[in-house]
Amino acid sequence: MKFGTCNEMFEGWDLDRQFRFIAETGYQGVELAPFTVAKQVTDVPAARRRVIAGLAREHGLEVIGLHWLLVGPEGMYITDPDPAVRRRTTEYLKELMRFCADIGGRVLVFGSPNQRNLKEGVTREQARAWLIDSFSDALTVAEDAGVTLCLEPLPPPESSFVLTTVEALDVIRAVDHPRLRLVLDVKSMSGEQRLTGEPVPDIVRRVGRHVAHVQANDANLGYPGSGEIDFVPIFSALHDVGYDGYVSVEVFDFSPGPETIARESIAYLRRARGAAES
């Protein structure tokens, strides 16, 4: 397993400074929120995309991929009752896939709760059908670009649609495309545990073969190691299912500051991984 971190906590830092610090702190990869680069990726020219990819290589980092995909552009909504809105959102998702490939990324994390939540009058069955249609269309570009779309289950209060790994896998199986996989987020899995009673390590073992990416955080919205979640059994479960991809730090409480978050996170993750492997 390799460690990476998301970049939105480095607000006010240019990408060169971000990438340098992330690499010096010991991470192997960086996961980008597109809104930290531009309001919409269609505004990022080819030359700038090459610069981003080159900066990562210069600092010895991999660009893991993208998350917070639909933050920034206005009017995106993948489960909107209006077909034109869904079509526009699907087309932008294709642009995100091209952008991800251009900067060297390989995975796109589809969370975006505020662009997928059930609108008034929309049933789960309708939203499921629309999501399947949009993903099926967009994945033709994912195939060409060599990237993988990862659907993120988001339990309440974050989301009202695709709450659990069971629901996410239902969509993934219905689409039935090798470029659509599952992302596991530790905070979200802790929320799923509260909903269903299934312990987080058991969730990992149940769905492991479908997982393409993992995000690390705590139920308290802070960094891994800052709260009550014990990552040792989680790493044991990831080892058991043969997961060898990235574990990427994604936090929502930035108050400790990016330097503290980054340093404390990787130190804790290394200790937890070591304890799981001993």
C-alpha positions in Angstrom: 0.0 0.0 0.0 1.1 3.5 -0.7 0.1 6.8 1.0 -1.2 9.9 -0.6 -3.0 13.0 0.5 -5.7 15.2 -0.9 -4.7 18.8 -1.6 -7.7 21.1 -0.7 -6.4 21.7 2.8 -3.4 23.6 1.3 -5.5 26.6 0.5 -3.3 29.5 -0.6 -0.3 27.4 -1.5 0.6 27.1 -5.2 1.0 23.6 -6.6 4.8 23.7 -6.6 4.8 24.4 -2.8 2.1 21.8 -2.2 3.8 19.1 -4.1 7.2 19.8 -2.6 5.8 19.7 1.0 3.8 16.6 0.3 6.8 14.7 -1.1 9.1 15.9 1.7 6.6 14.7 4.3 6.8 11.2 2.9 3.7 10.8 0.7 4.0 9.0 -2.6 0.9 10.5 -4.2 -1.4 13.5 -4.3 -5.1 13.5 -4.9 -6.4 16.8 -6.5 -9.7 18.6 -6.0 -10.3 20.1 -9.4 -11.7 23.4 -7.9 -8.2 24.0 -6.5 -6.9 24.2 -10.0 -9.7 26.1 -11.8 -13.4 26.7 -11.4 -14.0 24.2 -14.2 -11.4 21.9 -15.8 -12.4 23.0 -19.3 -10.7 26.3 -18.5 -7.3 24.5 -18.0 -5.4 24.5 -21.3 -3.2 21.6 -22.5 0.0 23.5 -21.6 -1.1 24.0 -17.9 -2.1 20.3 -17.7 1.4 19.3 -18.8 2.9 21.7 -16.2 0.8 20.0 -13.4 1.9 16.5 -14.5 5.5 17.7 -14.8 5.5 19.3 -11.3 4.3 16.0 -9.8 7.1 14.1 -11.6 9.7 16.7 -10.6 8.9 16.2 -6.9 8.7 12.4 -7.2 4.9 12.2 -6.7 2.2 10.3 -8.5 -1.0 12.2 -9.3 -3.5 9.7 -7.8 -6.5 11.3 -9.4 -9.4 13.6 -8.6 -12.1 14.0 -6.0 -14.8 16.6 -5.2 -15.6 16.3 -8.9 -18.6 18.5 -9.3 -17.6 21.3 -6.9 -17.0 24.5 -8.8 -19.1 24.4 -12.0 -22.6 25.7 -11.4 -25.7 23.8 -12.4 -24.2 20.2 -12.3 -26.6 17.5 -10.9 -26.4 13.9 -12.0 -29.8 12.9 -10.6 -31.7 16.0 -11.7 -35.2 15.5 -13.2 -34.2 17.7 -16.1 -32.6 15.6 -18.8 -30.6 18.6 -20.0 -29.0 19.0 -16.6 -28.1 15.4 -16.4 -26.7 15.5 -19.9 -24.6 18.6 -19.1 -23.3 16.9 -15.9 -22.4 13.7 -17.8 -20.5 15.7 -20.4 -18.6 17.5 -17.7 -17.8 14.1 -16.1 -16.2 13.1 -19.4 -14.1 16.3 -19.3 -13.0 15.5 -15.8 -11.8 12.1 -17.0 -9.8 13.6 -19.8 -8.3 16.2 -17.4 -7.4 13.4 -15.0 -5.6 11.4 -17.7 -3.8 14.5 -18.9 -2.3 15.3 -15.5 -1.3 11.7 -15.0 -4.1 10.6 -12.7 -5.8 7.2 -12.7 -8.9 7.4 -10.4 -11.8 9.8 -10.1 -13.8 9.6 -6.8 -17.4 10.3 -7.3 -18.8 11.5 -4.1 -20.5 14.9 -4.8 -23.4 14.6 -2.5 -24.8 18.0 -3.3 -25.0 17.0 -7.0 -26.6 13.6 -6.5 -28.9 13.9 -3.5 -32.6 13.1 -4.1 -34.5 16.1 -5.2 -38.1 16.6 -4.1 -40.4 14.2 -6.0 -37.5 12.0 -7.3 -37.6 8.4 -6.2 -34.6 6.2 -5.5 -35.5 4.1 -8.5 -35.5 7.1 -10.8 -32.2 8.4 -9.5 -30.7 4.9 -9.8 -31.7 4.7 -13.4 -30.4 8.1 -14.2 -27.1 7.5 -12.4 -26.6 4.2 -14.3 -27.4 5.9 -17.6 -24.9 8.7 -17.0 -22.1 6.4 -15.8 -22.6 4.1 -18.7 -22.3 7.0 -21.1 -19.3 8.6 -19.4 -17.4 5.3 -19.0 -16.7 5.1 -22.8 -14.4 8.1 -22.2 -12.9 6.5 -19.1 -12.0 3.5 -21.2 -10.2 5.6 -23.8 -8.5 7.8 -21.2 -7.3 4.8 -19.1 -8.9 6.1 -15.9 -11.3 4.5 -13.4 -14.4 6.1 -11.9 -14.9 5.2 -8.2 -18.4 5.5 -6.7 -18.4 6.5 -3.0 -21.1 5.4 -0.6 -22.1 8.4 1.6 -24.3 7.7 4.6 -26.4 10.4 6.2 -26.0 13.2 7.0 -23.7 13.6 3.9 -26.1 12.1 1.4 -29.6 10.9 0.8 -28.7 8.6 -2.1 -26.3 5.6 -2.4 -25.8 5.5 1.3 -24.0 2.2 1.7 -21.5 -0.2 0.0 -24.5 -2.5 -0.8 -26.2 0.3 -2.7 -23.0 1.4 -4.4 -22.3 -2.2 -5.6 -25.8 -2.5 -6.9 -25.1 0.4 -9.2 -21.7 -0.9 -10.1 -23.0 -4.3 -11.0 -25.9 -2.8 -13.0 -23.4 -0.7 -15.1 -21.1 -3.7 -15.4 -18.0 -1.9 -16.7 -14.5 -2.6 -15.6 -13.8 1.1 -15.3 -16.4 1.6 -12.6 -15.2 0.5 -9.1 -15.7 1.2 -5.5 -13.9 3.7 -3.2 -13.8 3.1 0.5 -13.7 6.2 2.8 -13.1 5.4 6.5 -15.4 8.1 7.8 -18.2 6.9 5.5 -17.6 3.3 6.5 -18.0 4.3 10.1 -21.3 5.9 9.2 -22.3 2.7 7.4 -21.4 0.7 10.5 -23.8 2.9 12.5 -26.6 2.3 10.0 -26.1 -1.5 9.6 -24.1 -2.7 12.5 -21.4 -4.2 10.3 -17.9 -3.4 11.6 -15.7 -1.4 9.3 -13.1 -4.2 8.8 -15.9 -6.6 7.9 -17.1 -4.1 5.3 -13.6 -4.0 3.8 -13.4 -7.8 3.6 -16.9 -8.1 2.0 -16.3 -5.6 -0.8 -12.5 -5.7 -1.1 -12.4 -7.2 -4.7 -14.4 -4.2 -6.0 -12.2 -1.5 -4.4 -9.9 0.7 -6.5 -9.1 3.4 -3.9 -9.2 4.1 -0.2 -9.5 7.4 1.6 -8.4 7.8 5.2 -9.9 10.1 7.9 -11.8 9.8 11.2 -15.5 10.0 12.1 -14.7 13.3 13.8 -14.0 14.8 10.3 -10.4 15.1 11.3 -7.2 13.3 10.2 -6.5 9.6 10.8 -5.3 9.1 14.3 -7.1 12.2 15.6 -10.2 10.4 16.9 -11.7 7.1 17.9 -11.2 5.0 14.8 -8.5 2.3 15.1 -6.8 1.8 11.7 -4.9 -1.4 12.7 -7.8 -3.7 12.0 -8.6 -1.7 8.8 -5.1 -2.3 7.5 -5.4 -5.9 8.5 -8.5 -6.2 6.4 -7.0 -4.4 3.5 -4.1 -6.8 3.6 -6.4 -9.8 3.7 -8.2 -8.7 0.5 -4.9 -8.0 -1.2 -5.4 -4.3 -1.6 -2.1 -2.7 -2.8 -3.3 0.7 -4.0 -3.3 4.2 -2.4 -4.6 5.1 1.1 -5.2 8.8 0.6 -5.7 11.3 3.5 -8.9 13.3 3.1 -10.0 15.5 6.0 -12.8 18.0 6.5 -11.5 19.8 9.6 -8.6 21.9 8.5 -8.2 23.8 11.8 -5.0 22.0 12.9 -3.3 23.4 9.7 -2.1 21.5 6.7 1.4 20.8 8.0 0.2 19.3 11.2 -2.5 17.3 9.4 -0.1 15.9 6.8 2.6 15.0 9.2 0.4 13.5 11.9 -1.6 11.5 9.4 1.3 9.8 7.7 3.0 9.1 11.0 -0.2 7.4 12.4 -0.9 5.5 9.1 2.7 4.1 9.1 2.4 3.0 12.7 -1.0 1.4 12.1 0.2 -0.4 8.9 3.2 -1.6 10.8 1.2 -3.0 13.7 -1.2 -4.7 11.3 1.7 -6.4 9.5 3.6 -7.5 12.6 
